[in-house]
Amino acid sequence: MQTKFTTNQLKNPGIAEANKILRNCVHCGFCTATCPTYVLLGDENDSPRGRIYLIKEMLEKGEPATAEVTKHVDRCLSCLSCMSTCPSGVHYMHLVDQARVHIEKTYKRPWMQRALRGLLAAILPYPGRFRLIAGLGRPFKAFSAVLNVFKPTRSLGAMLQLLPKARLASPQTKRQVHFASGAREPKGRVILHPGCAQQVLRPEINEATIRLLNRLDIEVVVPENLECCGALVHHMGREAQALTQARKNIDVWLAETNRYEVDAIISNASGCGVVVKDYGHMLRLDQKYADGAAQISSLVKDISEYLATLELPKGDLDEQMNIAYHSACSLQHGQQIKTTPANLLSQAGFTVKAIPEGHLCCGSAGTYNILHSGIADRLLERKLAAIETVQPDIVAAGNIGCMTQIARKSAVPVVHTVELLDWATGGPVPTQIRAHGRTASARS
């Protein structure tokens, strides 16, 4: 793709990077076939190729974003399916991230949108605030269907629908060290990133992760004073807030790595993992943090990625169960981890079923199912229909956002991959499976 940036514009490192990305695009359109919004809406401007043209024009002109460009960039889920499809290696993630920052800085949204986005940025990344507000909202969940009828209150209805029925957990506040089960020296030591919303909504995911790793003779450290990884606000274009959160996490993690040798920083929420793995890029121009950010990014591994390096024992369950494995976009496209989780589940004794159209997003995408609930709901219905074709007993996924989205309307329990692996190798029955009346356990 030809670009028309001026010499002065190219002195800006961000523009220079955008120019390099844009020039890799050959207009082939392969990306349109796997883009969820294009598949649903059929609008070229709601495809990666169309958005690339809009972003190119916006950045070349160096002018404030327009309402039209904002609408189409906002509709992008950042699922990154296009990056898996693209034969030319166009790094769409970094391009659309830059576009979101430009929009946030130059476009004045209607006041209701500004208020909603500000509210989400002030609550969701902070576990204590999130738990408080979510707890206050749970009694009103029954009114979500009514709120969804009216456009001004649709996002509020979507937020209420996402709240779980179960009691919300208190966030971790103190440093924790979970020692390996064996009496001998641990085989390894890792840091676990507990996540922000995840530790409140589904604390059993972290609990299962720690149990399983300890059983495999891996020591697990959960540091205190960690922030949200920055993903939620990063995808809203709030660059300063995202980088502030990233820097605070880097400080905490580097302090831990200075205490002792660490094999990996474990992420069990793939939406977080894809951003933390990108810290090196996000902070590449920060002289103080560039090296530390690169070091942290190199240490981050998804839980499935790390487990694949260990000798995971074969599970032995009382009954055969069919698992529909939902591959989160941030895992299969963002981190290019495609088959590892399903292979681990098969190794543990589960029958894993591939979901048709597995490359398409479920509609969660961070705050997308709140800000664009109409499109998100259509994607969810499509995903549920695909899941039903394989008639699973359980749905497994590796990202809390996907799990919360799918569980809204799923007829079968939705659990994290690591919960199933923990269960199959001696851990307790996952909470969501027990809630659905399943009582099978692993044989001793």
N, C-alpha and C positions, 0 to 999 in steps of 0.2 A: 504494500500500500504506500502510495506517495504521500508525503507530508509537506507542510509549508510553514514550519516553525522558523522564526527569524533567528539570526545568530545570537542576538541578545536573549531571546527566549531559551535557547539551548544552553545558556550559561546556568540556568536553574536546574539543579540535579533532578528534580522531579519531572520537569518537562523533558529533559534529556532521556530519562528512563522511559517516559511515555512514548517518545519518538521511536525509541528502539523497539518497544513492544508493537507499536502500530505498524512499523515497517515490516514486521514479520508476517502480518496478516496478508493472505493472498486471495481473499474474498470467496473462498471455495464454497462456503455455506454448509459444510459438514456439521458445524455446531448447531445449526437450526434443528436438525433431526432429534437431538438429545436435550434440547433446552425446554424445561417444563413450561415456561410462560409462552413460548412460541407454539408448543404443542397444543396448549389450551386456547390461546387467543388468536393465533394465526397472523399476528401483526409483525412485520419485519422489524419494526422499532422495538419490539419486545423479544428480539432474538439477540444473541451475542454479537453477530455481525452488524445488526442494526444499531445496537448500543455503541459499538466501536466507532461507527461513523458519527454518531451524535457526540460522543466524547471527544473524538478527534476535532470536530468543528468547534466545540466549546473551548477546548484548550488552545487551539490555534488562534482563535479570535481573542483569547484572554479576557473575555467579558464575563459578567455575572451569568450564572446559569438561568435558563428560562424555565417557566412552568412546564413546558412540554418535555424538555430534556429531563427535568427532575422527575416527572411522572414515570418515564420509561426506565430510568436508572433505579428509581425506588422500587420498581416492580421486579428487578433482578433479585433472585433469592441468594445469590453468591453460592450456589450449589457446586459450581465449578465443573459440572458435567461437560461443559464445552472444552475444558482443558484436557479432559481424558480423550475427547474426540478429535481435537485439532491436530492435523498432521504437520503443522508448521511450527508448533511449540509457542504459540502466542500465550503470554503470561497474563491472561485476562484478569486474574485475581488482583494483581498489583495495579492494573489499569483502572478497574472499577473502584478499587479502594481510593485511588487518587481522585477519581471523579466525585466520589461521595464527599471527600474532604472539600473539594472546590465548591460543591453545591452547598454544603453546610456553612461555608464561609461567605458565599456570595448571594444565596437565594433566601429571600424572606418568605417563609411558609405562612399559610393562614394561621391565625392565632391558636385555633384548636389543635392543629397539628404540632405547633411549637410546644404547646402546653403538654400534650400527650408524650411527645418524644422526650421532653425535659423530665417529665415524671418517671418514665421508664429508666432513663439514664441515672436518675437520683435514687432509685429503689432497687431494681433488679441486681445490680452488681454488688450489693451490700447485704450479706446474709441476715444480719440483725434487723435491718429495716424491712427487708423482704418478708421475713417471718412475721413481723408485727403487722404489716399492711395486709399480707395474705390471710393472716388469722382474722383480721377485722372483716375481710371480704367474704370469707367462707359462708357466713349465714345468708348472704345475698346471692349465692350461686344459683338458687332456684329461679331467680329473675333473669338469668342470662339470656334465655330464649326470647323474652319480651324485649330486652335491650337490643338484641340482634336485629329486630325488625326495623328499627329506626337508624338511619345512617349516622347521625351525630353521636349515638351511644353504642354503635356497633363494636368499636374497639374495647369499650368497657365490658360489654357482654362477652367478647372473646377472652378477655383476661379472666373473668369469673369462671368461664368454662374450663380453663386450664388448671384451676385450683383442685388439688386432690381432696378426696374424702377423708383420708387418713390424717392423723395429727401431724403437725409440722414439727420437725426436730429443731433443737437449739443448735446454733452454729458453734463450731470448735473455737475456743479462745486461747488454749494453752498448747505448748509444744508437746508432742507425744512421740514416744519411741516404742514400737511394737517388735519385740525380740523374736527371732526365729524359734521354731518349736523344738528343734534339736538341742541337746546339751552342748554339742561341739560348736566351734566357730561357725558363724553363718557363711553360706556360700556367696552371699552378696549383700549389698546394702543399697536401698533406693529411697528416694524422697517421693512422697505421694502428694500431688496437688489435689486438695479436697473439693475444689470447685466452689462456686458461690451459691447458685440456686440448688444445685444437686445435693449439697449437704443438708439443706433444709427440706427439700421435697422427697428425696430418696436416700437417706443416710445408709441404708442397707447396702448400697453399691460400694461405698468406701469400706464398710465392714467386711463384705465378702472379699474385696480386693486384699485387704490386710490379712484375713484368715488364710486365703489361698497362698499368698506369698510367704507367710510365716510357715505354713505347712511344707513349703518347698525350700525351707531353710534360708529365706531371704528376710533380712531385717528391714523394717519399714519406719521411716521417720516422717511425721507430719508436722511441719514447722508452724510456729505461731506468726501472727502479723502478716499473713499472706493476703493479697488483694485479689479481686476478680482478675482473670487473665487479660481482660481488656476487650475480648471479642465482641461483647454486646454493644459497647459504645463505638468500637472500631468500625463495625459495619453500619453504624449510623452516621459516620463521617466526623465523629467527635474525636479528632486526632489528639488534642492536648490531653484529654481525660484518659484515653487509651494508653498513651505513652507514659503518663504519670503512674498508672497502675502497673505497667510493664516494668518501669524502673524500680518501683518498690519491691516487686517480686524478685527481680534480679538481685537486689541487695540482700534479700532474705536467703535466696538459694545459694548465692556465692558465699555467704557466711557459713552456711551448712557444709558446702563443699570444702571450705577451708578447715573445718573441724576434723573431717575424715574423708576417706575415699568413697565416692559415690558412683555406682554403676550406671544409674539412670534417674531421671526425673519422670515419674509415671503419671500419665494423664489417662483417666478412665472416662473422660468426656471428650469425644473426638472433636467437637466444636471448639473446645479450649485448646486441644493439642495442636490443631492446624495453625492457630494464631501464635502460640508460644514457640512453635517451630519456626515461625517467621519473625521472631524478635530480632534476630540478627539483621534482617533486612529493614525492619521498621526503625531500628536505631542505628543504622549504618552511618549516619551523618553526625551522630552525637559522639564527640570526641571522648567524653567521659565514660560512656556506656557501650560504645560499639563493640569493644573486645569482650566485655562481660556478656553482652547480649548474644554474641556469636557463640560463646562458650555454653551458655544455657541452652540455646537452640540445639546445639549438637548433642546435648544430654537427654533431651526429651524423647520419650517413647510412649506410644500408645500401649495400654496394658496388654493387648493381644500381641503386639509386636515384641514386647519383652518376654511374655510367657513362651513365645515360640523359640526362645533361646534356651529355655529350661527343659528339664525332663519331666513333663507333665504325665502323671500316672494315668493309665486307662481307667475310665470310670466304670462303675458297675451298678446300674440302677435296677430297681425291682421290676420296672416295666419299660417297654420301648416307647419313646415319645418322639413325635414329629415336631421339628422346630422349623418355623419359617424365619430365616435369618434376613433381617432388614439391614442392608449395608448403608450406613449413614453417609450422606454426601461428603461430609467433612473427613470421613475415613477413606472411602473408595476413590474420591476425586481429589480432595484436598491433600491427603497424605499418601495417596496411591497405595493404600493397604486394602487389597481387594478380596483375597481368598483366605488369609490367615485366620480370622475369627471363625469362619465356617469350618476350616480344617481342624481347629482346636476342638470345636464342638463335636465333630465327627469322631475325633480321637477319644473324646470323653465318653462316647457310647450313644450319643444322640443321632437320630436320623434327620439330617439337615435338608430342607427343601428350598430350592431357589425360587424366589418370588419373581413372577413375570414383570417386565419393565423395571427391573431392580435398579436401573441407573437413574430413574426419575425420583425427584425429591418428594417427601411426604407432606411438605408445606410448612414445616416448623421453622427452620432457618432463623434461629435467634428470636428476634422480636417480630418477624415477618407475619406470623399467625395472629398477631395483635394488630399490627399496622395495616395489613392487607388480608384481613380475615376471609374475604370472599374468595380470592384466588387460593388461599391456603386451604379452605374447606373443600374446594373442588379437587385439589391435589390429594387431600386426605381421603376423600371418597374413592378416588381412582386407586390409591394405594391399598385401601381396605378391600376393594373388589379384587385386586390382584392377589392379596394375601389369602382371601377366601378360596381361591381356585386350588390352593395346595392343601387345604383342610388341615391346618396345623393344630397341635395341642397347645403350643406356646409360640409367641413371637419373641425373638431375641434381637437386641440392637446394642450398639456401643456408644450411644449418645443420649443424654438425658432429655434434650429437646425433642428428638424423634420419639422417645419413649412416652413422653407426656402427651405429645400430639396424637400418636396412634392409639394410646390407651383411652383417649376420650370416647372412642366409639368402637373399640375392639371387643369382640365377643369372647376372646381368649386372653389369658394373662400376657402382659408385656413386661419382659425382664431384661436386665443387662446380661450380656454374654458372660461376664465374670461371675455373676450370681449362679448361672447354670454350671460353670466349671467348678466353682466352689462346692456346690451341692453334689455334683457327680463324684467328687473326690473326698467326700467325708463331711462336708458342711451341712448346715440346716436347709430345710426346704425354703426356697425364696418366699418372701412375704406375700408377693402378689399371687403366686401359685397357691399358697395356703388359703388366701382369701377367696380363691375360685373353687375351693373344695378339694384340691389335689393334696393327697397325703403321702404319696410315694416317697421313699427315701433311698439313699444309696445303701447297698449291702455292705456289711462290715467284712 
